[in-house]
């Protein structure tokens, strides 16, 4: 805090988040809140968030964990014990936000139902990232990204014509739900600034997935027809998609007639726009194979790089299909600082993705790397008014924990 | 405003957004700001946002337009004319947020560079949704969802093994960039509450797409190996994916050994977890085909519905691969109000997707349907201090416009 006295305050400066989330959707949300300046206190069981063991470990350490838990503190509390829940209650009393990604109802079973939380802390914003929402017939079902993709209709349109419905390779229903939740929490904090009281925010994976259907949904509502799986072809526009240059494919998206004319002009095929066989999108769509063949013949005469330079100069959106290494090493990605290197104490430098939202005045930044398990238990409890005897007693009983216990008295915690 | 005097204020109540965005990424962002209570003033050219002509039209009206422009007002201003830009300048002076999704630099060319905007209105939050960001070698390239998918590495992992890289069917790079932008704008408004000044927010499609790589990126950073395209199979876990019930497929996601044991127990195949051929994930992964065959034989003995009920009861995430109609008519989707019907004046009821973020105290709600082109030009200008003579003169010159002109004096605008 002190370091920033003369600088501008971050958007969430002074906001304390108690974070009970695990694995991906919730931790992605609280990471964004931390990136925006909130103090995020990750409450973990003695075994830690399962994500600490996921992905390829290096020196026993998970880069997956590191990359979704930067800018957080770690506190170990046994929430299965009544005393542990009493510790949590004191943390909640002094917090601004409480987030979990348990199934709806789990918090109430732990003794933290809505009424109790309101009594404890009427200004508290509570948030839950879940699978299906907290009303409706599926409310008690366990959720998972792949299932949300299946049930939301998302898989039904993904993939090539004539093949089976295809999941999206990225865990997008987790991530989109986390992102909606972060938007909801900051909005609720602003409402609290206006109204003086907190409220509950909910973000369901399946709802977020449905919201991604965008114009596919509005088309269905208008026509009653199901969208087809069309792979890399556009369902409504032709030509569009991947074309074969001499040394590989290029992706070209001529989304309207103006841009299509530019594309064909660069290929010296501009006359096709006047040809009565191809002078409307409907006709081109019907003759897509022969049109694509003509375009491939032209594109095949030069390299990817040459076409990409020429087409971009002409204002035609295009690019290479890059693999992940090419994408992450792309000079544009580097210029945008979308790969950052974090010095992880005891584990050396770890690369992770950067900050996708750029704020000019109070940019997201790395304030501290992901925490060792329980590294902040003592400091956070002290700051919440627990005295040394209480902390010692709780630690002896195994109600609280963390690696800090081993080093007590040697070096002081952060 | 008056209607809410006794209610709680919405998160963005009192926030005026000048919205220059077109088509999808930007309008998706400003729709979310409107859903959260902001007054969104959509500035359109005389021809309107191109999205008004996109998708299947009914009575000349686009449901695609309607579903991304609810809770907005429409003002027609010719920004190619100096007088039009002077009108915009006065609107900006009284606004809280200005958003565009032009390429970086276009606003400056129009006379609205950063310094000028700061001089006009130091509390203004400005935001730009763009393709590649405003620094780096590709800053001047035109962008499009398909190209952002290609270049970000997203396509490289999507699709089945042995097939070409596959775009995701949803326009997710547009939508994710819009969602990040909404999160950034609300965060910047909160920073303004703390610091007193506005700042610039930027959200690039390609950066948002890269951020969706999640653990695929952290695995690449750790191992240096490119993720494979694995279609509906999980790249690391087996069994996992689609299995054939008697009447169709079910999606099952046993993401760890505990859940896998539950899954196999329900199938009466629990003994496989003890079998030395299958007792670790690595072994199961290596013998995936034979394992999947045993599971398919068991699953084939009953219906989708029966297995889904049984597996959910046992705590195994599973579900049907639903097409869009099934997904939107699912009782869960209905219970979550993810499909809403909006009475669109002159066009009757229009169905659209609902609100994915649920706030208990100040929920997102439909305050008004998407506007007719220029319906609010007069009212907005009056509220911004333009007098009747000025408005008449601007309208005569064609600097401002809208359907309201035809009905002037007959019925009053909203």
Interface residues (C-beta under 8 A of the other chain):
Chain A: X8 X9 X10 X11 X12 X13 X24 X28 X32 X36 X50 X54 X55 X56 X58 X62 X63 X64 X66 X67 X68 X131 X132 X133 X135 X136 X137 X138 X140 X141 X142 X143 X144 X145 X146 X147 X149 X150 X151 X152 X153 X154 X155 X156 X157 X158 X159 X160 X163 X164 X165 X166 X167 X168 X169 X170 X171 X172 X174 X175 X176 X179 X180 X181 X182 X183 X184 X186 X187 X188 X189 X190 X191 X193 X194 X195 X197 X198 X199 X200 X201 X202 X203 X204 X206 X207 X208 X210 X211 X212 X213 X214 X215 X216 X217 X218 X219 X220 X221 X222 X223 X226 X227 X229 X230 X231 X232 X234 X240 X241 X242 X249 X251 X253 X255 X256 X259 X312 X315 X316 X317 X318 X319 X320 X321 X322 X323 X324 X325 X326 X327 X328 X330 X331 X332 X333 X334 X335 X336 X338 X350 X351 X352 X353 X354 X356 X357 X358 X359 X360 X361 X362
Chain B: X8 X9 X10 X11 X12 X13 X24 X28 X32 X36 X50 X54 X55 X56 X58 X62 X63 X64 X66 X67 X68 X131 X132 X133 X135 X136 X137 X138 X140 X141 X142 X143 X144 X145 X146 X147 X149 X150 X151 X152 X153 X154 X155 X156 X157 X158 X159 X160 X163 X164 X165 X166 X167 X168 X169 X170 X171 X172 X174 X175 X176 X179 X180 X181 X182 X183 X184 X186 X187 X188 X189 X190 X191 X193 X194 X195 X197 X198 X199 X200 X201 X202 X203 X204 X206 X207 X208 X210 X211 X212 X213 X214 X215 X216 X217 X218 X219 X220 X221 X222 X223 X226 X227 X229 X230 X231 X232 X234 X240 X241 X242 X249 X251 X253 X255 X256 X259 X312 X315 X316 X317 X318 X319 X320 X321 X322 X323 X324 X325 X326 X327 X328 X330 X331 X332 X333 X334 X335 X336 X338 X350 X351 X352 X353 X354 X356 X357 X358 X359 X360 X361 X362
